[in-house]
Amino acid sequence: MKYKWLDKHLLSQKKVVKEYQNDWKAYKYMISDKMFAMYGTDKTGKDIITLKLDPDYGRELREHYKGIIIPGYYMNKDH
């Protein structure tokens, strides 16, 4: 894992469970069986991090960082 600081931070949150999703080749971070973060690679091998957040804030970030922050292709596009 390239971003060990991220893994450490996510696991420091209460009740977080980390699981490896083999078909995605990614780590999922879950609370009460709901995924809130994912770390893996895209189909080209590029690192990707997905975080669930407030829809309005997500739209604001995508607008400000066009082409860098994009919706997760396997996640709810609003969150």
N, CA, C and O atoms as a Maestro MAE file, in Angstrom:
{
 s_m_m2io_version
 :::
 2.0.0
}

f_m_ct {
 s_m_title
 :::
 protein
 m_atom[316] {
  # First column is atom index #
  i_m_mmod_type
  r_m_x_coord
  r_m_y_coord
  r_m_z_coord
  i_m_residue_number
  s_m_chain_name
  s_m_pdb_residue_name
  s_m_pdb_atom_name
  i_m_atomic_number
  :::
  1 25 0.849 -1.185 0.000 1 A "MET " " N  " 7
  2 3 0.000 0.000 0.000 1 A "MET " " CA " 6
  3 2 0.886 1.237 0.000 1 A "MET " " C  " 6
  4 15 1.727 1.423 0.880 1 A "MET " " O  " 8
  5 25 0.680 2.070 -0.998 2 A "LYS " " N  " 7
  6 3 1.476 3.276 -1.171 2 A "LYS " " CA " 6
  7 2 1.145 4.336 -0.115 2 A "LYS " " C  " 6
  8 15 2.040 5.025 0.374 2 A "LYS " " O  " 8
  9 25 -0.117 4.465 0.231 3 A "TYR " " N  " 7
  10 3 -0.570 5.509 1.145 3 A "TYR " " CA " 6
  11 2 -0.822 4.933 2.536 3 A "TYR " " C  " 6
  12 15 -1.967 4.841 2.979 3 A "TYR " " O  " 8
  13 25 0.239 4.552 3.212 4 A "LYS " " N  " 7
  14 3 0.109 3.929 4.540 4 A "LYS " " CA " 6
  15 2 -0.519 4.885 5.546 4 A "LYS " " C  " 6
  16 15 -1.216 4.450 6.463 4 A "LYS " " O  " 8
  17 25 -0.279 6.181 5.383 5 A "TRP " " N  " 7
  18 3 -0.869 7.154 6.297 5 A "TRP " " CA " 6
  19 2 -2.393 7.143 6.191 5 A "TRP " " C  " 6
  20 15 -3.089 7.332 7.189 5 A "TRP " " O  " 8
  21 25 -2.908 6.923 4.986 6 A "LEU " " N  " 7
  22 3 -4.357 6.885 4.791 6 A "LEU " " CA " 6
  23 2 -4.944 5.655 5.465 6 A "LEU " " C  " 6
  24 15 -5.960 5.745 6.155 6 A "LEU " " O  " 8
  25 25 -4.305 4.506 5.266 7 A "ASP " " N  " 7
  26 3 -4.752 3.270 5.908 7 A "ASP " " CA " 6
  27 2 -4.771 3.452 7.423 7 A "ASP " " C  " 6
  28 15 -5.746 3.083 8.079 7 A "ASP " " O  " 8
  29 25 -3.721 4.008 7.974 8 A "LYS " " N  " 7
  30 3 -3.632 4.227 9.423 8 A "LYS " " CA " 6
  31 2 -4.751 5.143 9.906 8 A "LYS " " C  " 6
  32 15 -5.377 4.879 10.933 8 A "LYS " " O  " 8
  33 25 -5.001 6.221 9.164 9 A "HIS " " N  " 7
  34 3 -6.058 7.159 9.552 9 A "HIS " " CA " 6
  35 2 -7.443 6.503 9.488 9 A "HIS " " C  " 6
  36 15 -8.231 6.619 10.427 9 A "HIS " " O  " 8
  37 25 -7.731 5.824 8.391 10 A "LEU " " N  " 7
  38 3 -9.047 5.193 8.249 10 A "LEU " " CA " 6
  39 2 -9.277 4.147 9.338 10 A "LEU " " C  " 6
  40 15 -10.374 4.055 9.888 10 A "LEU " " O  " 8
  41 25 -8.252 3.364 9.650 11 A "LEU " " N  " 7
  42 3 -8.394 2.328 10.672 11 A "LEU " " CA " 6
  43 2 -8.454 2.899 12.085 11 A "LEU " " C  " 6
  44 15 -8.845 2.194 13.016 11 A "LEU " " O  " 8
  45 25 -8.076 4.156 12.259 12 A "SER " " N  " 7
  46 3 -8.148 4.774 13.586 12 A "SER " " CA " 6
  47 2 -9.569 5.201 13.944 12 A "SER " " C  " 6
  48 15 -9.846 5.526 15.099 12 A "SER " " O  " 8
  49 25 -10.466 5.203 12.967 13 A "GLN " " N  " 7
  50 3 -11.853 5.580 13.218 13 A "GLN " " CA " 6
  51 2 -12.568 4.430 13.949 13 A "GLN " " C  " 6
  52 15 -12.223 3.263 13.766 13 A "GLN " " O  " 8
  53 25 -13.539 4.764 14.754 14 A "LYS " " N  " 7
  54 3 -14.256 3.760 15.548 14 A "LYS " " CA " 6
  55 2 -15.010 2.770 14.668 14 A "LYS " " C  " 6
  56 15 -15.678 3.151 13.707 14 A "LYS " " O  " 8
  57 25 -14.892 1.509 15.012 15 A "LYS " " N  " 7
  58 3 -15.646 0.399 14.403 15 A "LYS " " CA " 6
  59 2 -15.353 0.156 12.928 15 A "LYS " " C  " 6
  60 15 -16.177 -0.437 12.232 15 A "LYS " " O  " 8
  61 25 -14.216 0.595 12.444 16 A "VAL " " N  " 7
  62 3 -13.879 0.392 11.034 16 A "VAL " " CA " 6
  63 2 -13.368 -1.030 10.814 16 A "VAL " " C  " 6
  64 15 -12.555 -1.548 11.580 16 A "VAL " " O  " 8
  65 25 -13.864 -1.634 9.754 17 A "VAL " " N  " 7
  66 3 -13.408 -2.957 9.325 17 A "VAL " " CA " 6
  67 2 -12.809 -2.795 7.935 17 A "VAL " " C  " 6
  68 15 -13.414 -2.181 7.057 17 A "VAL " " O  " 8
  69 25 -11.617 -3.352 7.744 18 A "LYS " " N  " 7
  70 3 -10.936 -3.301 6.448 18 A "LYS " " CA " 6
  71 2 -11.036 -4.676 5.815 18 A "LYS " " C  " 6
  72 15 -10.710 -5.681 6.448 18 A "LYS " " O  " 8
  73 25 -11.484 -4.724 4.571 19 A "GLU " " N  " 7
  74 3 -11.621 -5.980 3.845 19 A "GLU " " CA " 6
  75 2 -11.012 -5.825 2.459 19 A "GLU " " C  " 6
  76 15 -11.022 -4.741 1.876 19 A "GLU " " O  " 8
  77 25 -10.488 -6.921 1.948 20 A "TYR " " N  " 7
  78 3 -9.967 -6.918 0.582 20 A "TYR " " CA " 6
  79 2 -11.056 -7.425 -0.347 20 A "TYR " " C  " 6
  80 15 -11.591 -8.514 -0.141 20 A "TYR " " O  " 8
  81 25 -11.387 -6.650 -1.365 21 A "GLN " " N  " 7
  82 3 -12.381 -7.022 -2.369 21 A "GLN " " CA " 6
  83 2 -11.613 -7.559 -3.571 21 A "GLN " " C  " 6
  84 15 -11.097 -6.784 -4.377 21 A "GLN " " O  " 8
  85 25 -11.537 -8.871 -3.694 22 A "ASN " " N  " 7
  86 3 -10.685 -9.497 -4.697 22 A "ASN " " CA " 6
  87 2 -11.045 -9.108 -6.133 22 A "ASN " " C  " 6
  88 15 -10.153 -8.835 -6.936 22 A "ASN " " O  " 8
  89 25 -12.329 -9.080 -6.464 23 A "ASP " " N  " 7
  90 3 -12.699 -8.755 -7.847 23 A "ASP " " CA " 6
  91 2 -12.405 -7.301 -8.206 23 A "ASP " " C  " 6
  92 15 -12.271 -6.982 -9.387 23 A "ASP " " O  " 8
  93 25 -12.301 -6.419 -7.225 24 A "TRP " " N  " 7
  94 3 -11.911 -5.031 -7.471 24 A "TRP " " CA " 6
  95 2 -10.407 -4.856 -7.316 24 A "TRP " " C  " 6
  96 15 -9.843 -3.859 -7.768 24 A "TRP " " O  " 8
  97 25 -9.760 -5.822 -6.678 25 A "LYS " " N  " 7
  98 3 -8.342 -5.696 -6.311 25 A "LYS " " CA " 6
  99 2 -8.138 -4.416 -5.492 25 A "LYS " " C  " 6
  100 15 -7.264 -3.598 -5.780 25 A "LYS " " O  " 8
  101 25 -8.973 -4.277 -4.465 26 A "ALA " " N  " 7
  102 3 -8.989 -3.056 -3.662 26 A "ALA " " CA " 6
  103 2 -9.351 -3.367 -2.215 26 A "ALA " " C  " 6
  104 15 -9.973 -4.386 -1.914 26 A "ALA " " O  " 8
  105 25 -8.951 -2.475 -1.340 27 A "TYR " " N  " 7
  106 3 -9.321 -2.561 0.073 27 A "TYR " " CA " 6
  107 2 -10.535 -1.686 0.318 27 A "TYR " " C  " 6
  108 15 -10.594 -0.536 -0.118 27 A "TYR " " O  " 8
  109 25 -11.511 -2.258 1.031 28 A "LYS " " N  " 7
  110 3 -12.712 -1.522 1.414 28 A "LYS " " CA " 6
  111 2 -12.617 -1.218 2.898 28 A "LYS " " C  " 6
  112 15 -12.132 -2.036 3.679 28 A "LYS " " O  " 8
  113 25 -13.078 -0.049 3.279 29 A "TYR " " N  " 7
  114 3 -13.155 0.352 4.682 29 A "TYR " " CA " 6
  115 2 -14.632 0.547 4.986 29 A "TYR " " C  " 6
  116 15 -15.325 1.334 4.342 29 A "TYR " " O  " 8
  117 25 -15.098 -0.200 5.996 30 A "MET " " N  " 7
  118 3 -16.528 -0.237 6.245 30 A "MET " " CA " 6
  119 2 -16.834 0.010 7.718 30 A "MET " " C  " 6
  120 15 -16.046 -0.306 8.609 30 A "MET " " O  " 8
  121 25 -18.013 0.590 7.933 31 A "ILE " " N  " 7
  122 3 -18.588 0.720 9.270 31 A "ILE " " CA " 6
  123 2 -20.004 0.186 9.161 31 A "ILE " " C  " 6
  124 15 -20.787 0.633 8.323 31 A "ILE " " O  " 8
  125 25 -20.326 -0.770 10.012 32 A "SER " " N  " 7
  126 3 -21.661 -1.390 9.993 32 A "SER " " CA " 6
  127 2 -22.030 -1.878 8.597 32 A "SER " " C  " 6
  128 15 -23.138 -1.623 8.125 32 A "SER " " O  " 8
  129 25 -21.124 -2.569 7.944 33 A "ASP " " N  " 7
  130 3 -21.335 -3.154 6.618 33 A "ASP " " CA " 6
  131 2 -21.600 -2.127 5.513 33 A "ASP " " C  " 6
  132 15 -22.121 -2.479 4.455 33 A "ASP " " O  " 8
  133 25 -21.246 -0.867 5.752 34 A "LYS " " N  " 7
  134 3 -21.394 0.165 4.725 34 A "LYS " " CA " 6
  135 2 -20.009 0.724 4.398 34 A "LYS " " C  " 6
  136 15 -19.285 1.189 5.278 34 A "LYS " " O  " 8
  137 25 -19.662 0.668 3.121 35 A "MET " " N  " 7
  138 3 -18.364 1.146 2.692 35 A "MET " " CA " 6
  139 2 -18.338 2.679 2.679 35 A "MET " " C  " 6
  140 15 -19.248 3.323 2.158 35 A "MET " " O  " 8
  141 25 -17.279 3.246 3.262 36 A "PHE " " N  " 7
  142 3 -17.110 4.692 3.231 36 A "PHE " " CA " 6
  143 2 -15.804 5.103 2.557 36 A "PHE " " C  " 6
  144 15 -15.595 6.280 2.265 36 A "PHE " " O  " 8
  145 25 -14.930 4.133 2.312 37 A "ALA " " N  " 7
  146 3 -13.673 4.430 1.629 37 A "ALA " " CA " 6
  147 2 -13.175 3.186 0.914 37 A "ALA " " C  " 6
  148 15 -13.495 2.060 1.294 37 A "ALA " " O  " 8
  149 25 -12.381 3.409 -0.135 38 A "MET " " N  " 7
  150 3 -11.796 2.312 -0.901 38 A "MET " " CA " 6
  151 2 -10.444 2.768 -1.409 38 A "MET " " C  " 6
  152 15 -10.269 3.917 -1.815 38 A "MET " " O  " 8
  153 25 -9.478 1.837 -1.381 39 A "TYR " " N  " 7
  154 3 -8.156 2.119 -1.925 39 A "TYR " " CA " 6
  155 2 -7.772 0.970 -2.838 39 A "TYR " " C  " 6
  156 15 -7.787 -0.189 -2.423 39 A "TYR " " O  " 8
  157 25 -7.431 1.282 -4.069 40 A "GLY " " N  " 7
  158 3 -7.032 0.253 -5.020 40 A "GLY " " CA " 6
  159 2 -6.394 0.887 -6.244 40 A "GLY " " C  " 6
  160 15 -5.749 1.932 -6.153 40 A "GLY " " O  " 8
  161 25 -6.578 0.253 -7.372 41 A "THR " " N  " 7
  162 3 -6.054 0.781 -8.633 41 A "THR " " CA " 6
  163 2 -7.139 0.708 -9.696 41 A "THR " " C  " 6
  164 15 -8.075 -0.085 -9.599 41 A "THR " " O  " 8
  165 25 -6.996 1.545 -10.705 42 A "ASP " " N  " 7
  166 3 -7.934 1.473 -11.825 42 A "ASP " " CA " 6
  167 2 -7.445 0.410 -12.812 42 A "ASP " " C  " 6
  168 15 -6.466 -0.285 -12.539 42 A "ASP " " O  " 8
  169 25 -8.116 0.282 -13.947 43 A "LYS " " N  " 7
  170 3 -7.765 -0.781 -14.901 43 A "LYS " " CA " 6
  171 2 -6.386 -0.598 -15.528 43 A "LYS " " C  " 6
  172 15 -5.843 -1.533 -16.116 43 A "LYS " " O  " 8
  173 25 -5.809 0.614 -15.404 44 A "THR " " N  " 7
  174 3 -4.464 0.842 -15.935 44 A "THR " " CA " 6
  175 2 -3.384 0.678 -14.862 44 A "THR " " C  " 6
  176 15 -2.194 0.802 -15.153 44 A "THR " " O  " 8
  177 25 -3.798 0.400 -13.620 45 A "GLY " " N  " 7
  178 3 -2.849 0.241 -12.521 45 A "GLY " " CA " 6
  179 2 -2.581 1.511 -11.743 45 A "GLY " " C  " 6
  180 15 -1.760 1.513 -10.826 45 A "GLY " " O  " 8
  181 25 -3.261 2.594 -12.093 46 A "LYS " " N  " 7
  182 3 -3.101 3.873 -11.392 46 A "LYS " " CA " 6
  183 2 -3.813 3.814 -10.045 46 A "LYS " " C  " 6
  184 15 -4.940 3.326 -9.958 46 A "LYS " " O  " 8
  185 25 -3.153 4.312 -8.989 47 A "ASP " " N  " 7
  186 3 -3.768 4.339 -7.660 47 A "ASP " " CA " 6
  187 2 -5.039 5.176 -7.676 47 A "ASP " " C  " 6
  188 15 -5.088 6.248 -8.279 47 A "ASP " " O  " 8
  189 25 -6.069 4.665 -7.001 48 A "ILE " " N  " 7
  190 3 -7.298 5.432 -6.828 48 A "ILE " " CA " 6
  191 2 -7.757 5.305 -5.386 48 A "ILE " " C  " 6
  192 15 -7.609 4.260 -4.753 48 A "ILE " " O  " 8
  193 25 -8.309 6.381 -4.891 49 A "ILE " " N  " 7
  194 3 -8.891 6.432 -3.554 49 A "ILE " " CA " 6
  195 2 -10.300 6.952 -3.716 49 A "ILE " " C  " 6
  196 15 -10.518 7.976 -4.364 49 A "ILE " " O  " 8
  197 25 -11.255 6.256 -3.132 50 A "THR " " N  " 7
  198 3 -12.642 6.689 -3.169 50 A "THR " " CA " 6
  199 2 -13.087 6.952 -1.745 50 A "THR " " C  " 6
  200 15 -12.879 6.127 -0.856 50 A "THR " " O  " 8
  201 25 -13.703 8.111 -1.532 51 A "LEU " " N  " 7
  202 3 -14.221 8.483 -0.219 51 A "LEU " " CA " 6
  203 2 -15.680 8.880 -0.351 51 A "LEU " " C  " 6
  204 15 -16.048 9.630 -1.255 51 A "LEU " " O  " 8
  205 25 -16.500 8.379 0.543 52 A "LYS " " N  " 7
  206 3 -17.904 8.771 0.563 52 A "LYS " " CA " 6
  207 2 -18.001 10.077 1.339 52 A "LYS " " C  " 6
  208 15 -17.461 10.195 2.439 52 A "LYS " " O  " 8
  209 25 -18.692 11.057 0.761 53 A "LEU " " N  " 7
  210 3 -18.827 12.344 1.432 53 A "LEU " " CA " 6
  211 2 -20.121 13.012 1.040 53 A "LEU " " C  " 6
  212 15 -20.872 12.495 0.213 53 A "LEU " " O  " 8
  213 25 -20.377 14.148 1.625 54 A "ASP " " N  " 7
  214 3 -21.595 14.902 1.352 54 A "ASP " " CA " 6
  215 2 -21.677 15.204 -0.153 54 A "ASP " " C  " 6
  216 15 -20.699 15.668 -0.740 54 A "ASP " " O  " 8
  217 25 -22.838 14.945 -0.784 55 A "PRO " " N  " 7
  218 3 -22.969 15.147 -2.228 55 A "PRO " " CA " 6
  219 2 -22.607 16.557 -2.702 55 A "PRO " " C  " 6
  220 15 -21.951 16.706 -3.733 55 A "PRO " " O  " 8
  221 25 -23.019 17.583 -1.973 56 A "ASP " " N  " 7
  222 3 -22.700 18.958 -2.384 56 A "ASP " " CA " 6
  223 2 -21.199 19.207 -2.348 56 A "ASP " " C  " 6
  224 15 -20.654 19.849 -3.246 56 A "ASP " " O  " 8
  225 25 -20.534 18.708 -1.323 57 A "TYR " " N  " 7
  226 3 -19.090 18.889 -1.222 57 A "TYR " " CA " 6
  227 2 -18.378 18.109 -2.331 57 A "TYR " " C  " 6
  228 15 -17.391 18.584 -2.893 57 A "TYR " " O  " 8
  229 25 -18.878 16.924 -2.639 58 A "GLY " " N  " 7
  230 3 -18.303 16.129 -3.725 58 A "GLY " " CA " 6
  231 2 -18.397 16.845 -5.060 58 A "GLY " " C  " 6
  232 15 -17.429 16.862 -5.821 58 A "GLY " " O  " 8
  233 25 -19.541 17.434 -5.355 59 A "ARG " " N  " 7
  234 3 -19.713 18.197 -6.604 59 A "ARG " " CA " 6
  235 2 -18.756 19.389 -6.647 59 A "ARG " " C  " 6
  236 15 -18.164 19.693 -7.682 59 A "ARG " " O  " 8
  237 25 -18.620 20.058 -5.497 60 A "GLU " " N  " 7
  238 3 -17.713 21.204 -5.419 60 A "GLU " " CA " 6
  239 2 -16.266 20.776 -5.695 60 A "GLU " " C  " 6
  240 15 -15.553 21.447 -6.440 60 A "GLU " " O  " 8
  241 25 -15.840 19.675 -5.104 61 A "LEU " " N  " 7
  242 3 -14.477 19.185 -5.324 61 A "LEU " " CA " 6
  243 2 -14.253 18.761 -6.778 61 A "LEU " " C  " 6
  244 15 -13.215 19.065 -7.364 61 A "LEU " " O  " 8
  245 25 -15.240 18.051 -7.362 62 A "ARG " " N  " 7
  246 3 -15.099 17.630 -8.761 62 A "ARG " " CA " 6
  247 2 -15.034 18.822 -9.700 62 A "ARG " " C  " 6
  248 15 -14.300 18.794 -10.688 62 A "ARG " " O  " 8
  249 25 -15.796 19.871 -9.403 63 A "GLU " " N  " 7
  250 3 -15.769 21.068 -10.235 63 A "GLU " " CA " 6
  251 2 -14.421 21.779 -10.120 63 A "GLU " " C  " 6
  252 15 -13.871 22.238 -11.121 63 A "GLU " " O  " 8
  253 25 -13.902 21.867 -8.924 64 A "HIS " " N  " 7
  254 3 -12.643 22.577 -8.690 64 A "HIS " " CA " 6
  255 2 -11.435 21.795 -9.219 64 A "HIS " " C  " 6
  256 15 -10.472 22.388 -9.705 64 A "HIS " " O  " 8
  257 25 -11.492 20.459 -9.123 65 A "TYR " " N  " 7
  258 3 -10.374 19.604 -9.552 65 A "TYR " " CA " 6
  259 2 -10.787 18.723 -10.734 65 A "TYR " " C  " 6
  260 15 -10.653 17.500 -10.681 65 A "TYR " " O  " 8
  261 25 -11.280 19.340 -11.780 66 A "LYS " " N  " 7
  262 3 -11.743 18.605 -12.959 66 A "LYS " " CA " 6
  263 2 -10.659 17.681 -13.493 66 A "LYS " " C  " 6
  264 15 -9.505 18.079 -13.655 66 A "LYS " " O  " 8
  265 25 -11.050 16.442 -13.764 67 A "GLY " " N  " 7
  266 3 -10.130 15.464 -14.311 67 A "GLY " " CA " 6
  267 2 -9.251 14.783 -13.280 67 A "GLY " " C  " 6
  268 15 -8.633 13.759 -13.572 67 A "GLY " " O  " 8
  269 25 -9.186 15.334 -12.080 68 A "ILE " " N  " 7
  270 3 -8.392 14.733 -11.003 68 A "ILE " " CA " 6
  271 2 -9.308 13.994 -10.038 68 A "ILE " " C  " 6
  272 15 -9.047 12.848 -9.672 68 A "ILE " " O  " 8
  273 25 -10.389 14.665 -9.627 69 A "ILE " " N  " 7
  274 3 -11.384 14.031 -8.764 69 A "ILE " " CA " 6
  275 2 -12.577 13.678 -9.645 69 A "ILE " " C  " 6
  276 15 -13.187 14.548 -10.266 69 A "ILE " " O  " 8
  277 25 -12.894 12.402 -9.688 70 A "ILE " " N  " 7
  278 3 -13.998 11.911 -10.511 70 A "ILE " " CA " 6
  279 2 -14.883 10.998 -9.659 70 A "ILE " " C  " 6
  280 15 -14.420 10.472 -8.647 70 A "ILE " " O  " 8
  281 25 -16.144 10.799 -10.048 71 A "PRO " " N  " 7
  282 3 -17.001 9.887 -9.299 71 A "PRO " " CA " 6
  283 2 -16.463 8.460 -9.371 71 A "PRO " " C  " 6
  284 15 -15.956 8.033 -10.408 71 A "PRO " " O  " 8
  285 25 -16.575 7.735 -8.276 72 A "GLY " " N  " 7
  286 3 -16.188 6.323 -8.274 72 A "GLY " " CA " 6
  287 2 -17.113 5.528 -9.172 72 A "GLY " " C  " 6
  288 15 -18.332 5.633 -9.039 72 A "GLY " " O  " 8
  289 25 -16.569 4.736 -10.086 73 A "TYR " " N  " 7
  290 3 -17.405 4.060 -11.071 73 A "TYR " " CA " 6
  291 2 -18.272 2.960 -10.472 73 A "TYR " " C  " 6
  292 15 -19.230 2.534 -11.116 73 A "TYR " " O  " 8
  293 25 -17.978 2.490 -9.282 74 A "TYR " " N  " 7
  294 3 -18.732 1.416 -8.638 74 A "TYR " " CA " 6
  295 2 -19.490 1.926 -7.435 74 A "TYR " " C  " 6
  296 15 -20.095 1.144 -6.701 74 A "TYR " " O  " 8
  297 25 -19.463 3.256 -7.220 75 A "MET " " N  " 7
  298 3 -20.095 3.847 -6.047 75 A "MET " " CA " 6
  299 2 -21.303 4.690 -6.466 75 A "MET " " C  " 6
  300 15 -21.456 5.029 -7.639 75 A "MET " " O  " 8
  301 25 -22.149 5.021 -5.502 76 A "ASN " " N  " 7
  302 3 -23.243 5.946 -5.713 76 A "ASN " " CA " 6
  303 2 -22.650 7.273 -6.180 76 A "ASN " " C  " 6
  304 15 -21.817 7.845 -5.476 76 A "ASN " " O  " 8
  305 25 -23.046 7.766 -7.320 77 A "LYS " " N  " 7
  306 3 -22.424 8.954 -7.914 77 A "LYS " " CA " 6
  307 2 -22.700 10.226 -7.120 77 A "LYS " " C  " 6
  308 15 -21.959 11.200 -7.254 77 A "LYS " " O  " 8
  309 25 -23.749 10.242 -6.297 78 A "ASP " " N  " 7
  310 3 -24.036 11.419 -5.480 78 A "ASP " " CA " 6
  311 2 -23.109 11.513 -4.276 78 A "ASP " " C  " 6
  312 15 -22.810 12.614 -3.814 78 A "ASP " " O  " 8
  313 25 -22.649 10.374 -3.762 79 A "HIS " " N  " 7
  314 3 -21.836 10.388 -2.539 79 A "HIS " " CA " 6
  315 2 -20.383 10.148 -2.848 79 A "HIS " " C  " 6
  316 15 -19.554 10.126 -1.939 79 A "HIS " " O  " 8
  :::
 }
 m_bond[315] {
  # First column is bond index #
  i_m_from
  i_m_to
  i_m_order
  :::
  1 1 2 1
  2 2 3 1
  3 3 4 2
  4 3 5 1
  5 5 6 1
  6 6 7 1
  7 7 8 2
  8 7 9 1
  9 9 10 1
  10 10 11 1
  11 11 12 2
  12 11 13 1
  13 13 14 1
  14 14 15 1
  15 15 16 2
  16 15 17 1
  17 17 18 1
  18 18 19 1
  19 19 20 2
  20 19 21 1
  21 21 22 1
  22 22 23 1
  23 23 24 2
  24 23 25 1
  25 25 26 1
  26 26 27 1
  27 27 28 2
  28 27 29 1
  29 29 30 1
  30 30 31 1
  31 31 32 2
  32 31 33 1
  33 33 34 1
  34 34 35 1
  35 35 36 2
  36 35 37 1
  37 37 38 1
  38 38 39 1
  39 39 40 2
  40 39 41 1
  41 41 42 1
  42 42 43 1
  43 43 44 2
  44 43 45 1
  45 45 46 1
  46 46 47 1
  47 47 48 2
  48 47 49 1
  49 49 50 1
  50 50 51 1
  51 51 52 2
  52 51 53 1
  53 53 54 1
  54 54 55 1
  55 55 56 2
  56 55 57 1
  57 57 58 1
  58 58 59 1
  59 59 60 2
  60 59 61 1
  61 61 62 1
  62 62 63 1
  63 63 64 2
  64 63 65 1
  65 65 66 1
  66 66 67 1
  67 67 68 2
  68 67 69 1
  69 69 70 1
  70 70 71 1
  71 71 72 2
  72 71 73 1
  73 73 74 1
  74 74 75 1
  75 75 76 2
  76 75 77 1
  77 77 78 1
  78 78 79 1
  79 79 80 2
  80 79 81 1
  81 81 82 1
  82 82 83 1
  83 83 84 2
  84 83 85 1
  85 85 86 1
  86 86 87 1
  87 87 88 2
  88 87 89 1
  89 89 90 1
  90 90 91 1
  91 91 92 2
  92 91 93 1
  93 93 94 1
  94 94 95 1
  95 95 96 2
  96 95 97 1
  97 97 98 1
  98 98 99 1
  99 99 100 2
  100 99 101 1
  101 101 102 1
  102 102 103 1
  103 103 104 2
  104 103 105 1
  105 105 106 1
  106 106 107 1
  107 107 108 2
  108 107 109 1
  109 109 110 1
  110 110 111 1
  111 111 112 2
  112 111 113 1
  113 113 114 1
  114 114 115 1
  115 115 116 2
  116 115 117 1
  117 117 118 1
  118 118 119 1
  119 119 120 2
  120 119 121 1
  121 121 122 1
  122 122 123 1
  123 123 124 2
  124 123 125 1
  125 125 126 1
  126 126 127 1
  127 127 128 2
  128 127 129 1
  129 129 130 1
  130 130 131 1
  131 131 132 2
  132 131 133 1
  133 133 134 1
  134 134 135 1
  135 135 136 2
  136 135 137 1
  137 137 138 1
  138 138 139 1
  139 139 140 2
  140 139 141 1
  141 141 142 1
  142 142 143 1
  143 143 144 2
  144 143 145 1
  145 145 146 1
  146 146 147 1
  147 147 148 2
  148 147 149 1
  149 149 150 1
  150 150 151 1
  151 151 152 2
  152 151 153 1
  153 153 154 1
  154 154 155 1
  155 155 156 2
  156 155 157 1
  157 157 158 1
  158 158 159 1
  159 159 160 2
  160 159 161 1
  161 161 162 1
  162 162 163 1
  163 163 164 2
  164 163 165 1
  165 165 166 1
  166 166 167 1
  167 167 168 2
  168 167 169 1
  169 169 170 1
  170 170 171 1
  171 171 172 2
  172 171 173 1
  173 173 174 1
  174 174 175 1
  175 175 176 2
  176 175 177 1
  177 177 178 1
  178 178 179 1
  179 179 180 2
  180 179 181 1
  181 181 182 1
  182 182 183 1
  183 183 184 2
  184 183 185 1
  185 185 186 1
  186 186 187 1
  187 187 188 2
  188 187 189 1
  189 189 190 1
  190 190 191 1
  191 191 192 2
  192 191 193 1
  193 193 194 1
  194 194 195 1
  195 195 196 2
  196 195 197 1
  197 197 198 1
  198 198 199 1
  199 199 200 2
  200 199 201 1
  201 201 202 1
  202 202 203 1
  203 203 204 2
  204 203 205 1
  205 205 206 1
  206 206 207 1
  207 207 208 2
  208 207 209 1
  209 209 210 1
  210 210 211 1
  211 211 212 2
  212 211 213 1
  213 213 214 1
  214 214 215 1
  215 215 216 2
  216 215 217 1
  217 217 218 1
  218 218 219 1
  219 219 220 2
  220 219 221 1
  221 221 222 1
  222 222 223 1
  223 223 224 2
  224 223 225 1
  225 225 226 1
  226 226 227 1
  227 227 228 2
  228 227 229 1
  229 229 230 1
  230 230 231 1
  231 231 232 2
  232 231 233 1
  233 233 234 1
  234 234 235 1
  235 235 236 2
  236 235 237 1
  237 237 238 1
  238 238 239 1
  239 239 240 2
  240 239 241 1
  241 241 242 1
  242 242 243 1
  243 243 244 2
  244 243 245 1
  245 245 246 1
  246 246 247 1
  247 247 248 2
  248 247 249 1
  249 249 250 1
  250 250 251 1
  251 251 252 2
  252 251 253 1
  253 253 254 1
  254 254 255 1
  255 255 256 2
  256 255 257 1
  257 257 258 1
  258 258 259 1
  259 259 260 2
  260 259 261 1
  261 261 262 1
  262 262 263 1
  263 263 264 2
  264 263 265 1
  265 265 266 1
  266 266 267 1
  267 267 268 2
  268 267 269 1
  269 269 270 1
  270 270 271 1
  271 271 272 2
  272 271 273 1
  273 273 274 1
  274 274 275 1
  275 275 276 2
  276 275 277 1
  277 277 278 1
  278 278 279 1
  279 279 280 2
  280 279 281 1
  281 281 282 1
  282 282 283 1
  283 283 284 2
  284 283 285 1
  285 285 286 1
  286 286 287 1
  287 287 288 2
  288 287 289 1
  289 289 290 1
  290 290 291 1
  291 291 292 2
  292 291 293 1
  293 293 294 1
  294 294 295 1
  295 295 296 2
  296 295 297 1
  297 297 298 1
  298 298 299 1
  299 299 300 2
  300 299 301 1
  301 301 302 1
  302 302 303 1
  303 303 304 2
  304 303 305 1
  305 305 306 1
  306 306 307 1
  307 307 308 2
  308 307 309 1
  309 309 310 1
  310 310 311 1
  311 311 312 2
  312 311 313 1
  313 313 314 1
  314 314 315 1
  315 315 316 2
  :::
 }
}
